[in-house]
Amino acid sequence: TFVPCAAVLLECGTEEQKRRHIPAILKGEEIWMQFLSEPSGGSDVASAVTTAVRDGEDWILNGSKIWTTGAWWSDWALCLARTNWDVPKHRGLTVFMLPLKREGIEVHRIEMLSGSKEFCQEYLTDVRVPDSDRVGEVDDGWSVGTRWMFHERMQSSSQFATRPPGSSRGGSRISELVSVARDAGRLDDPIARDLVGEARTLELAKEALQRRIGRGIATGKISDQAAGIVRLMAGTVATRLTTIMYEFTDAGGAAWDDDDGAVAEVGHDYLMQQVWCIAGGTTEMARNTISERVLGMPRERTHDPNIAFRDIPMGRSSAR
């Protein structure tokens, strides 16, 4: 809710939109989600094929979004939609605000390998949205989108978010690691203790990096594209901590019962660890951003920079 959705409204929304929604978000009366990813788009959010067609003072939206965490219990969403098919893909997008209980929006929960059903896929069928719920200019949604993804990468280090000093997104996992090591009978094992030390070192390095990048961007000393560094570090550390935790468990990580304490479910977390490198923008995309926009390396080759989006070859499911 707060980052990135509230941050996008604060930075890109109209005064009326801010007055209408920011107080409700702060009071917990509105829970917001982001409609970015699509079944056919992968990590390339600019290839969105969810359409928004002007109808007088309204827009009619059709399409599908996916991998939205918690959409089934949320109230509003920011939605990136295609409003122009006759220009290159980045130039024909617009951002809208959607109330999730509006007629024409269906939310389906996706069951994951772990049994979790927090991820959702949404289907939009002739959803009518007033133009007053548009964020930013028509066909200039990529300008909003780049700031949207900036805040998503920065998370609690965004200038529109606050957190207690010394804390990190989601808090430290050291106590959880120690509990798993204890219940696995590894607490006195010097190798296990070294691994706990590695985990804490990684957390401290991540927190220091987040502060440094955040200050640098806020003061203009570092490009805002350096948010990709924060994203890459967060995904790498989270994956490593999950792996360390699983290394404590031996056979209990694969098969457990109610008497295994903190060891239970660690195997599920290990199987799902790659989520940390996908959700919130993949770490592969973060590496591209860092290499091209921070380090100034040559851009990755693309075959469609100046082609109208409707002329780009695409799969049958997304072709228009």
N, C-alpha and C positions, 0 to 999 in steps of 0.2 A: 504494500500500500504506500508506505512513505517513500521508499526508493525502489523503483524509479518513478512510480505513477504520480505521487504528489510533487516530486521534483520537476517532472515534465510540465505539470499544470502551473507550478510557480514560475517556471522559466519561460514557457511558451503560451500559456493560456491567457485569455482575456481577463480583464478585471472582474467582469461579471462571473466568469467561470470559477475564478479563484474564490470569490465571496460565496458562491453557491456550494462549492465542494470542499475547500480546504478546512473550514471549521468542522464539517461533518467527519472528515477523515481524521482530524486530530482528536475528536471526541469518540472515535470508534463507531460512529453511526453509519459510516460507509466503508466497506472493504473493497479495495480495488485490485484488479489483476491486469495483466498485459496480454493482448491478443497479437502476437507477432508471428510465431512459427506457423507454417502450413504444411500439410501432408506431402505436398509436391516440392517444397522449397528447400528442405534441409536447413543448413546454416545461412543460406543466402536469403535474408529476409527481404531484400529489394526485389526478389522475383515473385512477390505476392500476386496472387491471381484472385483473391477475394475482391469483388468489384463493388464500387459505389457509383451509382448513376444518378445524376441530378434530376429531381422531379419538383419543379417549382421551388418552394422554400425548404424542401426536404431532400434527403438522399435515400436511395434504396440500396441496401447492402445484401449481397449474396456471396456465399463461399463457406470456407471452413478454416478454423484455426485449431492448433493442437499443442499438447504439452503444457497446458495452462494449469499450474498447481493451485488447487483449491477453488476452481471456478464454480463448483457445485454449491458452495456456501457463500459466494461473494455477491456483491451488489452492482459494481460497475467495472468496466474495462476500457483501456485505451486500445483502439483497433487501427492497425495500418491497412489501408485498402487502396486498390488501384482505381484511379479516376481518369486516367488517360492512357490508352493503348498505342497511341500514334507517336510517342516520343520514347527515347531511351529509358530503360527500366527505372533508373533512379529519379527521373524527372516527372513521373506520372503518378505519384503516390500522395495520399492525403491521410491525416490522422483524425479519428473521430472518437467521441466518448459514447459508450454504449451502456445502458442499464440492462443487466443480465436477465432481468425478469420480463423484458419486453417481448411481445408476441413475435414469433418467428425465430427465436433463439432457443436451440436445443443443446443441452449440456450432457455429454456422455462421459462417465468415469471409465478410465482405462486401468485394468488390473495388471500390476507389474509382477515380475518374477518373485518379489518378496511378499506378495499379497497386498501391497499398498494400492489404494485406489485414489490417491490424491491428484494424479495427473488426469487431465480431461481433454476431450476433443469437443469442439463446439461447431454446430451447423447453423449458418445464418441463411434464412429463407425470406426474401422480401422484407427485410427489417427496415422500418422507416425511422430515419434519424433527422431531426431538424438541423438546419444549417448552423444554428446557434451552438450546436454541440460539436462543431468542427474545431480542431485545435491547429492553429497555423493557417497558412494560405493554401488554397486549392492547388494541387499538383506540386506543392513544396513540402510534402510530408517527409522527404529524406532529410531536410534541414532539422525538422523536429526529431526524426528518427535517430540522427547521429547524436543529438543531445540525450535522447532517451537511452541509447546504448551506452553512452558515457556514464550516466548515472547508474545504470545497471552494473557496469564493470566496477565502478568505484564503491557501490553499496554504502556502507557506513562512513566511508571517507568522502562522500559527496558533501559539498558545501551546504546542502539543504538537509543534512542529517546530523544528529548529535548522538553521542554515546558516552558512557562513563569513562574517565581516563584509565588507560591501561587495559581496557577490554577490547575484544575483537569480535567480528561477526560470528554469532553463534556461541561465543564464549570459549574458554579453554577446554580442551578435551583431556587434559592430563589426569584429572580425577577419575574419569571414565577408563583411561588406559591403566591406571594403577588398580582399579577395581577388577578389571579383566585379568591382569597379571596375578593379583591375589587369589581370585577364585579359580584360576588355572594352576595354582601352586607354583608360580614362577616369580614371586615377589623377591625372593632372595637370590635368584639366578643373576649373576653379574651381566650376562648377555642381555637379559630382559631389562635390567636397570640401565644399561647403556642405551637401549632402544627408547626407554622413557626419556632419557636425557636428550637423545636426538630429536624426539618429538617436541620437547619443550624448546629446544634451540630453534627448530623450524617455526614454531609459533611466535617466538620473540622476533625472529628475523622478518616474518610476515607482517607483524604489527608495526615494526620500525619502518619497513618499506612503505606500508600504507600511509603512515604519517608523513614520511618524506615526500612521496608522490603527491599526496593531498596538499601539503603546504606549497610545493613547487607549482602545482597547477593554479592554486588560489592566488599566488603572487605573480603569476605569469612567467616564472623562470623555466617552467617545463611545459611542453605542449600538452593539451588536454588528451591527445592521443596516447599519452603515457598511461592512461587508465588501463590499457591492455596489459601493462606490466603487472598491475595489481590483480587483474583477472587471472593471468597465467600463474602467478605465485599462489593465489588462493586455491586454484584447482590442483596444482602440483602438491601443495602441502596437505590438502584434505585427502588426496589419494594415498599419499605416503603414510599418513596417520592411520588410515583404515587398514592398510597393509600391515603396519606394525602391530596393531591390535590383533589382527588375525594370526600373526606369527606367535603370539602368546598361547594360543588355544590348543595346539596339537589336534588330536582327533575330535575334541569337543567343539571345535569350530565348524565341523561338518555335520555332526550328529549330537544333539544335546537333549536333556530332559529338564524337568522343573527344578531339579536339585543343583543345576550347574551355575546358578546365580548370574553374575555379569557376563559369563561366557555365552549364555544363550543369545541367539540372534546375531552374534558376531559374524557367522558365516553368511547370513543374508546381507549384512553391510558390505562384506568383502565382495560378494557377487555384484552388488550394485555400485561399487566404488567409482566406476567410470562416469556415473551421473555427475560427479563433481567436476568433470572436465567437459561436460556437455551443457548442463543447465546454466542459464545466464550468459550464453554465448560460448561456443566451444573454445578450448585452449588453442586449437589449430588456427582459428580465426584471430585469436589474440596474438599468436606468433606472427601472422601475416601483418597485422596492424603495427606491431613493434618493428618488424624489419623494414616495412615500407614507409611508415609515417613517423617513426621515431628515429630510426637509424639511417633513413634515406636510401635504402637499398632499392634496386630496380623493382618496379611493380610486377606482380604476377601477370602473365599474359592472359588476355581475355579476347574472345572473338565477337563480342557484342557491345562494344563501348558506344557506338553511334548508330545502332540499329533500332528502329521502332520496336517496342516490346512485342507487338503482335506478330512481327516477322521473325522473332527468335524461335528456332526449332525447340519444341518441348514435347513432353510425353502426352499421350492421348488424354490422360485424366486432367491435365491442366491447360490443354489447348483451347483457344477461344475461336 
